[in-house]
Amino acid sequence: MAIVKPSLSEALTHTLWARTLSSEQLVRVERETSERFIEAGNFVCKQGDPVEHWMGVTEGLLKMSSVSPSGKAVTFTGMLAGGWFGEGSLLKTEVRRYDVVALRDSHVAFMPRTTFNWLLDTSIPFNRFLLNQLNARLGLFIALVEYDRMLDTDARVARCLAALFNPDLNPAGGNQLQISQEEIGYLCSTSRQRTNQALQVLERAGLLQLDYGGLTILDLEGLRRF
């Protein structure tokens, strides 16, 4: 049986921040937020673009990355349904500092800057959510610097997978993830073959179980410490 994609209204209602809003605030957010379909391989936004929206994944998988002037690519994180991003650039009123690409066919919600700023002005709970989100993202990026410089490939794959289960940044819930080894490789900047080897190591360590078309996390804290 085909899985029915939730409507934008349903997707917004189930986000962590929307649960903190009053019914009147949520009505305005739903009215002013739009949704776009992004085909796999296409950009959601590009480094250097003006930032006029706060964005959230309603369905699919995105990759946040950047390319240096010398051509070196760095992947920051992956984003699943329920994850929102771009608040830092909106708060600082700067151009986009990274690229976001759809790794599979995805749907993305776009909340205009005016709506985002209105929520900042009218909702204390929304501000608290943003503080938690910014703190979680700061921790993620500090860890990224650490494991990019200090850890081997197996450990980098472990930490990359653990980040997809961060309850603040990717609040999809559950311990199962439908994701291909190729997609994991894109997120971890490793080849599909090397990704497969790392996943086998993590499975033998009892941290995850490889399933057809995805995986099940058995020990999330173990992945974070690996």
N, C-alpha and C positions, 0 to 999 in steps of 0.2 A: 504494500500500500504506500502510495506517495506521501511524503511528509509535506504538510501544508505550511508555507512560510507565514509567520505571524505578521499581522499588519503593523504599520509604523506605530499606531496608537498602542497596540498590545506590547510591542517591543519597548516603548518608552515607559509604560506603566511598570514594567518589571526591572527597570534599572535601579541601582542602589540610590542614586540621587533623587529620582522622581518620587520615590516612596516618602521622601522628606517634605514634599511640596503640599500645599493646600490644593483642594480640588480646583479652585479658581486659577491658581498659578499653573497647574497642570494643563488646564484647558487652553490657556494662552500658549504654553510651550508646544502643545500638539498642533495648534493652529499655525504657528510660525516656523515650525521645523519641517524640513523637506527630506526626501529620501532619494538616493540615486543608486542605480545598478552599475557596478564596475566589473567589467570582464577580467578574467584571470590574466595577469601580466600587464595590466594597465595601471597607470598612476591614479591614485586618489588625490594626491597633491605633490608638488615638487619643491625641492629646496630653492629658496629665493622668491617663492610666490608670496603675494600679500596675504595676510591672515584675516579672514572675515567671518570665519565660522568655527564653532566648536563641533567636533565630529565624533560619531560613535558607530561602532560596528553592530548592525542589527542581524546580519547573517554573513558567514564567510570567515576568511582568514587574511589578515594584512601583515605586512612587514614594514617596520620603521627602520630606515637605514640612511647612510650618508656616504658620499664619495668625496675624497680630498682632491685638491687641484692636481696632485700627482697621480690620481687614478686609483688610490687605495680605497676599497669599500669596507665600511663597518656597519654591521647589523646591530641595532640597539635592542629590539624586542619584537615579538609577534603579538598580534591583537586579535582576540576572538570575539564572538558575539557578546555584547554587554560591556565591552571595553570602550572608553572614551579618551580622546587625546586632543592636544593642541591648546590646553588651557594656559600653559606657560607663555606661549607666544601671544595669546590674546591679552593676558594681563600686562605683558611688557610692551605691547603694541609694536612688535618687530616682524620682519619677514620670516617665512618658514625656514627652519634651520635643518631640515631633513626631508627625505623623500618618503612617501608611503605608497606601497605597491600592493595590489591584490594578488595573493598567491593562488587563489581560486576564485571562481565567480562569487561576488560579494555584494551585499547591500549596505550602504553607509548613510547614516542620518547626518544632516547638516543644520545646526542651530545657528542662526545669525548672531553676529556680535551684539547687536542691540538687545536681543533676548537674553543672551548670556549676561550682559552687564545689568540688565533689569533684575535677574535672579540674584546677582551679587548684592544689589541695593535693597532687595525686599525679603530675602530668605537667609536667616542665620543658619539653619540646618544645611542649606546648600553650601554656604561658606565653610562649614565644618567638613562637609564631604570633600570639598576641594583641598582643604588643608591635609586631610588624610591621603588623598590621591597624590598630591605633590610630594608628600613625605615618602609614600610608597615608591614613587617613580625615582626620587633621589636615591633611595636605598638600592633600587634596581641598577641604576647607572653606576653607582659606586662599586657594586658587586661586579658589574660588567668590566670595569677597568681592572679589577683584581683578577678575575678569571681569564681575561684575555691575555694578561701578562704572565700569569703564574701557573695556570692549569693546563693539563694536557687535553687532548681532544675528547676522551671519554668523559672527563669531568665537565668540560664545556657543554657537551650535549646534555649531561645531567642537569646542569644549572639552567640551561636554555629551556628544557622541558618543565622544570620546576617553576620558572617564571610564568609559564602559560597557565599555572594554577594559582597565581597570586590572587587572593580574594578581593583585593582593592582594585587591581588593574584589569583582571580578567575574571569577573565574578559569575562565570557560567555555572559553577557548582558541579558536584559529582567528581568521580575519579577516572572517568573514561573520556577519551579524546579520539575523534575520527580525524586522522591526519596521516598523510603518506610519508614514507621515509624521504622522498624527494623534497617535500615541504619542510621537514625537519632540517634537512641539509641546507636549504635556503636560509632558514632562520639561524642556523649555527655556523654558516659559512664553511661547510664541509661537503665533500663529495657524497653521493648517495652510497657508494661502497663503504666509505669510511664511517658514515652515519650508521649503516647496518652493523658494522663491527662494534661500534660503541653501544648500540642498543642491545646487542647480544651480551656484552659485558655487564650492562646494567640489569638485564634480565637474569643472568646467572647470579648476580649479587642479591637477587630477591627484591629489587626496587620497583620493577614494573613487569608487566606481562604483555608480550606482543600479541595482538589480535589481528584478524583479517581486516585490513584497511584502517588500523588504528592501534591504540594501546590502552592499557589500564594501569593506573598508578597504584602500586601496592604500599609504598613507603615514601610519602612526600618529603618528610623531614630528612630521610636518608638521601634522597636526590639532592636536597639543598646542601647537605654536608659532604657529598661525594667528592 
